[in-house]
């Protein structure tokens, strides 16, 4: 089974979480700089008890080692988070825009 983490728990994250559930993915973590947001999104999960909540995405990546990450942070943070995931060999879904600069977009690609 593929394991997923969601980084950024704002409005759009709900759609990513529901899609992952529909695909039968197993959640290992949710992350948001505002802990309460991640806790709120955890209530969408069928088995929320096994899903840890983080405020530090690096800690989530290092501890949980997800196979897939959905990056649903504020647009200005997409590149930073995505590049860290990609460096670790993690499959990465990035909410649009992928970056706010051509340089960051090129680094992601």
C-alpha atoms as a printed R data frame, in Angstrom:
    type eleno elety resid chain resno       x      y       z
1   ATOM     1    CA   UNK     A     1   0.000  0.000   0.000
2   ATOM     2    CA   UNK     A     2   1.229  3.500  -0.821
3   ATOM     3    CA   UNK     A     3   1.676  5.852   2.108
4   ATOM     4    CA   UNK     A     4   0.988  9.563   1.830
5   ATOM     5    CA   UNK     A     5   1.518 12.731   3.822
6   ATOM     6    CA   UNK     A     6  -0.136 16.080   3.230
7   ATOM     7    CA   UNK     A     7   1.873 19.216   3.895
8   ATOM     8    CA   UNK     A     8  -0.306 22.293   4.219
9   ATOM     9    CA   UNK     A     9  -3.807 21.886   5.644
10  ATOM    10    CA   UNK     A    10  -5.677 24.859   4.207
11  ATOM    11    CA   UNK     A    11  -8.814 24.772   2.043
12  ATOM    12    CA   UNK     A    12  -7.485 22.801  -0.931
13  ATOM    13    CA   UNK     A    13  -5.995 20.079   1.266
14  ATOM    14    CA   UNK     A    14  -9.469 18.656   1.875
15  ATOM    15    CA   UNK     A    15  -9.773 17.721  -1.808
16  ATOM    16    CA   UNK     A    16  -6.345 16.058  -1.802
17  ATOM    17    CA   UNK     A    17  -7.193 14.120   1.353
18  ATOM    18    CA   UNK     A    18 -10.523 12.917  -0.053
19  ATOM    19    CA   UNK     A    19  -8.862 11.878  -3.332
20  ATOM    20    CA   UNK     A    20  -6.188  9.929  -1.446
21  ATOM    21    CA   UNK     A    21  -8.871  8.187   0.619
22  ATOM    22    CA   UNK     A    22 -10.774  7.299  -2.574
23  ATOM    23    CA   UNK     A    23  -7.547  5.789  -3.965
24  ATOM    24    CA   UNK     A    24  -7.047  3.674  -0.844
25  ATOM    25    CA   UNK     A    25  -3.851  5.387   0.258
26  ATOM    26    CA   UNK     A    26  -2.635  5.098   3.837
27  ATOM    27    CA   UNK     A    27  -1.915  8.363   5.645
28  ATOM    28    CA   UNK     A    28   1.204  8.650   7.786
29  ATOM    29    CA   UNK     A    29   1.130 12.331   8.599
30  ATOM    30    CA   UNK     A    30  -0.438 15.730   8.177
31  ATOM    31    CA   UNK     A    31   1.531 18.936   8.550
32  ATOM    32    CA   UNK     A    32   0.682 22.584   8.906
33  ATOM    33    CA   UNK     A    33   2.479 25.419  10.647
34  ATOM    34    CA   UNK     A    34  -0.798 25.893  12.562
35  ATOM    35    CA   UNK     A    35  -1.275 22.623  14.450
36  ATOM    36    CA   UNK     A    36  -5.041 23.098  14.831
37  ATOM    37    CA   UNK     A    37  -5.474 23.112  11.040
38  ATOM    38    CA   UNK     A    38  -3.758 19.731  10.727
39  ATOM    39    CA   UNK     A    39  -5.794 18.358  13.637
40  ATOM    40    CA   UNK     A    40  -8.963 19.533  11.894
41  ATOM    41    CA   UNK     A    41  -8.013 17.775   8.648
42  ATOM    42    CA   UNK     A    42  -7.207 14.595  10.563
43  ATOM    43    CA   UNK     A    43 -10.923 14.315  11.403
44  ATOM    44    CA   UNK     A    44 -11.577 13.576   7.701
45  ATOM    45    CA   UNK     A    45  -9.707 10.275   7.970
46  ATOM    46    CA   UNK     A    46 -11.369  6.938   8.662
47  ATOM    47    CA   UNK     A    47  -8.631  5.936  11.112
48  ATOM    48    CA   UNK     A    48  -7.191  9.210  12.399
49  ATOM    49    CA   UNK     A    49  -5.556  7.708  15.505
50  ATOM    50    CA   UNK     A    50  -2.578  6.345  13.576
51  ATOM    51    CA   UNK     A    51  -1.889  9.597  11.723
52  ATOM    52    CA   UNK     A    52   0.567 11.981  13.346
53  ATOM    53    CA   UNK     A    53   0.249 15.739  13.124
54  ATOM    54    CA   UNK     A    54   3.329 17.895  12.570
55  ATOM    55    CA   UNK     A    55   4.154 21.592  12.421
56  ATOM    56    CA   UNK     A    56   7.636 20.923  10.955
57  ATOM    57    CA   UNK     A    57   7.508 19.306   7.515
58  ATOM    58    CA   UNK     A    58  11.186 18.255   7.623
59  ATOM    59    CA   UNK     A    59  10.512 16.294  10.799
60  ATOM    60    CA   UNK     A    60   7.529 14.605   9.133
61  ATOM    61    CA   UNK     A    61   9.630 13.642   6.100
62  ATOM    62    CA   UNK     A    62  12.496 12.341   8.222
63  ATOM    63    CA   UNK     A    63  10.369 10.393  10.702
64  ATOM    64    CA   UNK     A    64   7.586  9.024   8.495
65  ATOM    65    CA   UNK     A    65   9.373  8.661   5.157
66  ATOM    66    CA   UNK     A    66   6.209  8.838   3.035
67  ATOM    67    CA   UNK     A    67   6.207  7.469  -0.498
68  ATOM    68    CA   UNK     A    68   4.004 10.324  -1.704
69  ATOM    69    CA   UNK     A    69   3.478 13.881  -0.492
70  ATOM    70    CA   UNK     A    70   0.757 16.312  -1.502
71  ATOM    71    CA   UNK     A    71   2.107 19.858  -1.181
72  ATOM    72    CA   UNK     A    72  -0.875 22.077  -0.446
73  ATOM    73    CA   UNK     A    73   0.846 24.905   1.412
74  ATOM    74    CA   UNK     A    74   0.590 28.604   0.615
75  ATOM    75    CA   UNK     A    75   1.880 29.221  -2.923
76  ATOM    76    CA   UNK     A    76   5.055 30.883  -1.689
77  ATOM    77    CA   UNK     A    77   6.102 27.693   0.106
78  ATOM    78    CA   UNK     A    78   5.440 25.175  -2.676
79  ATOM    79    CA   UNK     A    79   8.977 25.154  -4.076
80  ATOM    80    CA   UNK     A    80  10.755 24.877  -0.717
81  ATOM    81    CA   UNK     A    81   8.630 21.918   0.384
82  ATOM    82    CA   UNK     A    82   8.596 20.205  -3.016
83  ATOM    83    CA   UNK     A    83  12.373 20.451  -3.445
84  ATOM    84    CA   UNK     A    84  12.936 18.837  -0.030
85  ATOM    85    CA   UNK     A    85  10.565 16.000  -0.958
86  ATOM    86    CA   UNK     A    86  12.149 15.454  -4.357
87  ATOM    87    CA   UNK     A    87  15.671 15.433  -2.851
88  ATOM    88    CA   UNK     A    88  14.519 12.554  -0.653
89  ATOM    89    CA   UNK     A    89  13.127 10.606  -3.629
90  ATOM    90    CA   UNK     A    90   9.515 11.129  -2.566
91  ATOM    91    CA   UNK     A    91   6.840 11.273  -5.253
92  ATOM    92    CA   UNK     A    92   5.403 14.762  -5.019
93  ATOM    93    CA   UNK     A    93   2.074 16.307  -6.004
94  ATOM    94    CA   UNK     A    94   2.273 20.104  -6.018
95  ATOM    95    CA   UNK     A    95  -0.773 22.322  -5.910
96  ATOM    96    CA   UNK     A    96  -0.599 25.119  -8.477
97  ATOM    97    CA   UNK     A    97   1.434 27.155  -9.030
98  ATOM    98    CA   UNK     A    98   4.397 24.844  -8.632
99  ATOM    99    CA   UNK     A    99   6.592 27.834  -7.801
100 ATOM   100    CA   UNK     A   100   6.600 31.624  -7.811
101 ATOM   101    CA   UNK     A   101   9.808 31.961  -9.834
102 ATOM   102    CA   UNK     A   102  11.184 30.398 -12.967
103 ATOM   103    CA   UNK     A   103  14.344 29.450 -11.071
104 ATOM   104    CA   UNK     A   104  12.404 27.501  -8.439
105 ATOM   105    CA   UNK     A   105  10.243 25.850 -11.099
106 ATOM   106    CA   UNK     A   106  13.355 24.757 -12.990
107 ATOM   107    CA   UNK     A   107  14.866 23.314  -9.808
108 ATOM   108    CA   UNK     A   108  11.689 21.326  -9.173
109 ATOM   109    CA   UNK     A   109  11.686 19.971 -12.712
